[in-house]
Amino acid sequence: MQTKWMAAALAVVLCACGSAPVAQCPLVPGVAGGVQHRETTVAGKGGLQLRVQAWSPAVGAPKASFVVVHGLKDHGNRYAGLANQLAAKGWAVWALDLRGHGKSPGDRVWVEAFDDYVADVAAVADTARAALADKPLFVFGHSMGGAIATLYTLGAKPSPAGLVLSAPALIPGEDVSGFLIWVTRRINGIAPRSKVLDLPDEKFSRDPKVVAAIACDPLVHHEAGAARTAAELLGALDRIGAQMGDMAVPLLALHGTVDKLTNPKGSEELVKRAKVADKTLKLYPGVEHDLLHEPESAAIASDIVNWLEARLPGAATATGG
């Protein structure tokens, strides 16, 4: 049931990257000075033990929490660079591996229902909130993780203090026709484990070292993902489209203008329709999908950190900035 044209078109909708053999695999950044790191588990939906990376300041109580939700062909430890920066500034950062990804159990790149992802994020967010009950909690989502984080934020009670979206999957790509969406859902109904999510590494980043690191990362699943996951994501995009106007928490949406995996117009539309006054859209000219692993990653990470710091209690916040 797998077709190359379907995989290519799905590349416009979904966040992922393909694989290419390389000789060496670059290491994830280590733990920064003044920062402590630990690996733990949190029980997700159905009691599934989700693997979570946690960073915090080595001295003193954290001032806020930050929950990271990765995308497809991704995992929590790929956000160690941003986590180190925030922990050095006094934040507690929690980055889960979604079920079926990274070190978390579950069939690879398979989800029975998209709300399982959302429930898993809620479990990690609840754990983070309980650890710092009197401090604000912010949520970050990249690519498919952006869809998960958006749905979590729209339904969470209490709501997070803010939402940061990195190249989020929020609407289908312009090249994804209604027919292709129908075919994907049809395949899901007939053979849900058919491999349709087969996307090329080179669409992930302009940096060859990043592409090579993805290809040799043992925590990245390199085989194509299932039709069920694709169909569930498409259904999630429908729900997000119907609820964008309900977004009521401070919002920062980031997107590269030449992203070939997720549609930048989705970020534009969410920021336009969100009812919250404190909303910011940052578009990066010439930048591709994996914002925190693009050549401009340092500036993009700085934009995220500065936005978060400005929204802590007592900080002066410029609405929409």
C-alpha positions in Angstrom: 0.0 0.0 0.0 3.0 2.4 0.3 3.5 4.8 -2.5 6.3 7.3 -3.1 4.0 10.1 -4.2 2.0 9.8 -1.0 5.1 9.9 1.1 6.3 13.0 -0.7 3.0 14.8 -0.3 2.8 13.9 3.3 6.1 15.6 3.8 4.4 18.9 3.5 2.0 18.1 6.3 4.1 16.1 8.8 7.3 16.7 10.7 9.9 14.1 10.1 13.0 13.3 8.3 14.4 10.4 6.4 17.7 8.6 6.8 21.1 8.4 5.1 24.1 6.3 6.3 27.0 8.1 7.9 30.2 7.1 9.6 30.0 9.0 12.9 27.2 10.4 15.0 27.7 13.8 16.8 26.9 13.8 20.4 24.1 15.7 22.1 25.3 18.7 24.1 26.5 17.8 27.6 25.2 19.4 30.8 26.1 23.1 31.2 27.8 24.5 34.2 25.4 25.3 37.0 22.8 22.9 35.6 21.8 19.4 36.8 20.3 16.7 34.6 18.4 13.5 35.4 16.4 11.0 33.5 13.2 9.8 34.9 9.8 8.2 33.9 6.3 9.5 34.1 3.2 7.3 33.8 1.3 8.3 30.7 -2.1 7.1 29.4 -2.7 3.5 30.3 0.2 3.6 32.7 2.8 3.6 29.9 6.1 4.6 31.4 7.3 7.6 29.4 11.0 8.4 29.5 11.6 12.1 30.4 14.8 14.2 30.5 14.8 16.8 33.2 17.1 19.8 33.6 17.1 22.3 36.5 19.5 24.8 38.2 22.1 23.1 40.3 21.6 25.6 43.1 18.3 27.1 44.3 14.7 26.5 43.5 13.5 26.8 39.9 11.4 29.9 39.0 9.3 28.3 36.3 8.7 25.0 34.4 9.0 24.4 30.7 7.6 21.2 29.1 9.1 20.2 25.7 7.1 18.1 23.2 9.1 16.9 20.2 7.9 15.9 16.8 8.2 12.8 14.6 11.7 11.3 14.1 12.8 13.3 17.1 13.2 12.8 20.9 13.4 14.9 24.0 17.2 14.9 24.4 17.6 16.8 21.1 16.4 19.8 23.0 19.3 19.7 25.5 20.8 22.9 24.1 17.7 25.0 24.8 17.2 23.1 28.1 20.7 24.0 29.3 20.1 27.7 28.5 16.9 27.8 30.4 18.1 25.8 33.4 21.1 28.1 33.7 18.6 30.9 34.1 16.7 29.1 36.8 14.1 27.1 34.8 13.1 23.5 35.3 12.8 21.8 31.9 11.0 18.5 31.2 11.4 16.9 27.8 9.4 13.7 27.3 9.9 11.0 24.6 6.5 10.5 23.1 5.1 7.0 23.2 6.7 5.0 20.4 9.6 7.4 20.2 13.1 7.7 21.7 13.4 5.7 24.9 9.7 5.5 25.6 8.0 2.1 25.1 5.3 1.5 22.5 5.2 0.5 18.8 7.5 2.8 16.9 5.8 5.9 15.4 2.4 4.4 16.2 -0.4 6.0 18.1 -3.8 4.5 18.5 -5.5 7.9 19.0 -3.9 11.3 18.8 -5.4 12.1 22.2 -3.1 9.5 23.7 -0.2 11.9 22.9 -2.2 14.8 24.4 -2.9 12.8 27.6 0.8 11.8 27.9 1.8 15.5 27.7 -0.8 16.3 30.3 0.7 13.7 32.6 4.2 15.2 32.3 2.8 18.7 32.7 0.9 17.7 35.8 4.1 16.2 37.2 6.1 19.4 36.4 3.4 21.5 38.0 3.2 19.4 41.1 7.0 19.8 41.6 6.7 23.6 41.5 3.1 24.2 42.5 3.5 27.9 43.0 5.4 28.6 39.8 4.2 29.2 36.2 4.4 26.4 33.6 5.0 27.0 29.9 4.7 24.4 27.1 6.8 24.1 23.9 5.9 22.0 20.9 7.9 21.4 17.7 6.4 20.1 14.4 3.9 17.4 15.2 4.6 18.2 18.9 3.3 21.6 18.1 -0.1 20.1 17.2 0.0 18.0 20.4 1.0 21.1 22.5 -1.7 23.2 20.9 -4.5 20.7 21.7 -3.1 20.2 25.2 -3.2 24.0 25.8 -6.7 24.4 24.3 -8.1 21.9 26.8 -5.8 22.1 29.8 -7.3 23.2 33.2 -5.5 25.1 34.6 -4.1 26.5 31.4 -0.3 26.9 31.0 1.2 30.3 31.4 2.2 30.4 27.8 2.7 28.3 24.6 5.8 28.3 22.3 5.4 26.6 18.9 8.4 25.8 16.7 7.5 25.0 13.1 4.2 23.5 14.3 2.0 21.2 12.2 -1.3 23.1 12.3 -2.7 23.0 8.8 -2.1 20.7 5.8 0.5 21.7 3.3 -0.6 23.6 0.2 0.3 20.6 -1.9 -1.8 18.2 0.1 -5.0 17.7 -1.8 -8.3 16.6 -0.4 -7.9 13.5 -2.4 -4.6 12.6 -0.8 -6.1 13.2 2.7 -9.0 10.9 1.7 -6.5 8.2 0.5 -4.5 8.4 3.7 -7.6 7.9 5.8 -8.8 5.1 3.5 -5.5 3.3 3.9 -5.7 3.8 7.7 -9.1 2.1 7.6 -7.9 -0.9 5.6 -4.2 -1.3 6.6 -3.4 1.1 9.4 0.2 -0.2 9.8 1.1 0.5 6.2 4.3 2.6 6.0 3.5 6.0 4.5 5.6 8.5 6.6 8.9 8.2 4.7 10.4 11.7 4.6 13.9 12.8 3.6 16.5 14.0 6.0 17.6 16.9 3.8 14.3 18.6 4.3 15.0 18.7 8.0 17.9 21.2 8.0 20.3 23.1 5.8 23.1 22.0 8.0 24.7 18.8 6.7 26.0 17.9 10.2 22.4 18.0 11.5 21.2 15.7 8.7 24.1 13.3 9.4 23.3 13.3 13.1 19.7 12.4 12.5 20.7 9.6 10.2 22.9 7.9 12.8 20.9 8.8 15.9 19.9 5.4 17.5 16.9 7.1 19.2 15.4 8.2 15.9 13.2 5.6 14.2 14.4 5.5 10.6 11.7 3.3 9.0 8.5 4.9 7.6 5.7 5.5 10.0 2.2 4.1 10.0 -0.9 5.3 8.1 -2.7 5.4 11.5 -0.3 8.0 12.8 -0.7 10.1 9.6 -4.5 9.9 9.8 -4.6 10.8 13.4 -2.4 13.8 12.8 -4.7 14.9 10.0 -7.7 14.6 12.3 -5.8 16.7 14.9 -5.3 19.4 12.3 -9.0 19.5 11.7 -9.7 20.0 15.4 -7.0 22.7 15.7 -8.5 24.5 12.7 -11.9 24.6 14.4 -10.5 25.9 17.7 -7.8 28.4 16.8 -10.0 31.3 17.9 -10.1 29.8 21.4 -6.4 30.2 22.1 -6.3 32.3 25.2 -2.8 32.0 26.6 0.3 34.0 25.6 1.6 32.6 22.3 4.9 32.6 20.5 4.8 30.9 17.1 8.1 30.5 15.1 8.5 29.2 11.6 11.0 29.2 8.8 9.8 30.6 5.5 11.1 27.8 3.4 9.9 24.9 5.7 9.1 22.0 3.4 7.7 19.8 6.2 5.1 21.9 7.9 3.1 24.8 6.5 4.2 28.3 7.8 0.7 29.6 7.0 -0.5 27.5 10.0 1.5 29.6 12.4 0.3 32.8 10.7 -3.3 31.7 10.9 -3.1 30.7 14.6 -1.6 34.0 15.6 -4.1 35.9 13.6 -7.2 34.0 15.0 -6.0 33.5 18.6 -8.2 35.7 20.9 -5.3 36.4 23.3 -3.8 39.8 23.0 -0.3 38.7 23.8 0.7 36.8 20.7 3.8 36.9 18.6 4.7 35.5 15.2 8.3 35.2 14.1 9.1 34.1 10.6 12.8 33.4 9.7 13.6 34.1 6.0 15.4 31.2 4.3 15.2 28.9 7.3 13.9 25.3 7.0 12.1 23.0 9.5 14.2 22.1 12.5 14.6 25.6 13.9 16.8 24.7 16.9 19.2 22.8 14.6 19.4 25.3 11.8 22.5 27.6 11.3 20.4 30.3 12.9 19.6 28.2 16.0 21.5 30.4 18.5 19.4 33.5 17.5 16.2 31.5 17.5 16.9 30.0 20.9 17.6 33.5 22.2 14.2 34.7 20.9 12.6 31.9 22.8 14.4 32.5 26.1 13.9 36.2 25.9 10.1 35.8 25.2 9.8 33.4 28.2 11.8 35.5 30.6 9.6 38.6 29.7 6.5 36.6 30.7 7.5 35.7 34.2 5.8 37.3 37.1 7.2 40.8 37.7 8.7 41.1 34.2 7.6 43.9 31.9 5.7 42.3 29.0 5.3 43.9 25.6 2.0 42.7 24.2 2.5 41.0 20.9 6.3 41.4 21.2 
